[in-house]
């Protein structure tokens, strides 16, 4: 009789452990894309200081909108120039916005008005996190497929005037 009781207890313990595993928390859900929407103002700093002449942070503005269900964005200035950078693809994964961008505006379909070669060869990958009023993250810059430099962002949501 005692052996049967031990087997029953072991069976119940195994059953409870299996139930606990089945109720393990799911992977983190993605935040809503609207979390990133707004005009963000703050400082862009060079992380690896590979850029000649860059010593201190630069004030930048990042504007992110939700258009037809897609996040679109621009950052000005970028590389110190007025062209800025424009998102060409953006996806929210977990709590982060991952966006591919180009220097200036994306080339229109058909190739007319294509940017100069150096701009086309420069790829930017933003990784950003936002809460209600704070946006932080990095941008990895590649030139001809080689990681060149990295920027760090610390931005605050611009308040609208009433």
KAWO-V248491 format. One record per helix or strand of 3 or more residues. SS is the DSSP state (alpha for helix, beta for strand). FROM is the first residue (numbers start at 1). TO is the last residue. If there is no record, write none. Layout:
SS_FROM_TO + SS_FROM_TO
This chain:
alpha_2_22 + alpha_33_36 + beta_38_46 + beta_58_67 + beta_70_76 + beta_85_93 + beta_96_103 + alpha_117_120 + beta_122_130 + beta_134_143 + beta_146_157
